[in-house]
Amino acid sequence: MSQPVPPPSGNPFADGGVPGPYPAAPPPAPARSNLGLGLLAGVGAAVVGALVLGGIMRAMADEDGSYTQLGILALAVGALVGFTLGKVGGSHPALPFAGVPLALLGVLAGQLLGFAMMMSWWAELETPYQAPTTTEVLTTHFSDLFRAWKEQLGAMDLLFFGIAGYEGFIITKKVSA
């Protein structure tokens, strides 16, 4: 059984006392502004985005030499770069401007990686054991790779490149604010 607790008796301010002053509010947290760490994290996000973009491009390739490219992946790379720059780098004024080229380079690297993986796979289907690896396509046959990428580049690709760069700028600004 519990025992009843009597309520406190009387008014605590009856003897004329006033409550003490409230403690001061803590100072606001210092603004984060780490340009070096933000750029390093942005480069890492661009690399991760490029790897994912290239892998999904290769996964959506068909044996007949065709492929499906999703423009939304370019937007995801731009958003990832912008979010990472804003969160890690903070409110440094140069970071939104760094988000544009980092997002564009991430999308470009991802598309080139995807094309290299597809070219290697398609060559392996035609001539097994003699086909170049993805690394060889990226290094030895880079001019062929870049030429093939430029031939496939269309207006929608350019639109998604532009949107990815815009996202790299805007999302960095919004997240760091």
Sequence and secondary structure as in RCSB ss.txt:
>XXXX:A:sequence
MSQPVPPPSGNPFADGGVPGPYPAAPPPAPARSNLGLGLLAGVGAAVVGALVLGGIMRAMADEDGSYTQLGILAL
AVGALVGFTLGKVGGSHPALPFAGVPLALLGVLAGQLLGFAMMMSWWAELETPYQAPTTTEVLTTHFSDLFRAWK
EQLGAMDLLFFGIAGYEGFIITKKVSA
>XXXX:A:secstr
         S TTTTS                B HHHHHHHHHHHHHHHHHHHHHHHHHTB TTS B   HHHHH
HHHHHHHHHIIIIIBS TTHHHHHHHHHHHHHHHHHHHHHHHHHHHHHHHHSTTTS  HHHHHHTTHHHHHHHHH
HH  HHHHHHHHHHHHHHHHHHHHHH 
